[in-house]
Amino acid sequence: MNKNVNKGVNKELLKELVEKYKNESGSLIPILQEIQESFGYLPEEALIFVSDEMDIPLGRIWGVVTFYGQFYLSPRGRNIIRLCRGTACHVRGAKFVLRSVEQALGIKEGETSDDFKFSLETVACLGACAMGPVMVVNLTYFGKMSPRRVETILGQCD
């Protein structure tokens, strides 16, 4: 995960990215992806910079950013926790796991902890129905989740 969350916008990096993509047709999504990879989200200042330097209307950039679920307009935690809310996970108690995570972290679904250590999301399905309820921390899947396993798993995060 990125290490630049909440450290401000690095204009030199933005200039390099603009130069890399400036003359490429269809380069808006790739440059946005690289900016997000570098900063952990898409700072408004970076979007304005790209708009000005690449002569792309800011409204078009906002349209792309808000259309695709992969883009984030606010800083996210170093550890992204996703909980499945699909039918198989739901009937096996996913809501109790979610409550346990929220209590352990002091945040609600869709929020990021004040120290930027955790962000909590729910998703429609993680594609691991046989393991439900399922929680993913970064890219590691944890199946057959129960509220009592939550603190142990979260304690392993840096």
Order of alpha helices (4+ residues) and beta strands (2+ residues): alpha-alpha-alpha-alpha-beta-alpha-alpha-beta-beta-beta-alpha
